[in-house]
């Protein structure tokens, strides 16, 4: 009976680590998409002096 709480803890730890990994990959994709739009799609960053 002492083994059951350990199994529950380890499965919840796995779920948390998978969620963190998905969050990291999702944020990375969004960041790469933003920089693609900023630098390539929009024509690059141009400095304008008045």
PyMOL commands that set and color helices and strands:
alter all, ss='L'
color gray80, all
select helices_A, chain A and resi 2-41
alter helices_A, ss='H'
color red, helices_A
deselect
rebuild
show_as cartoon
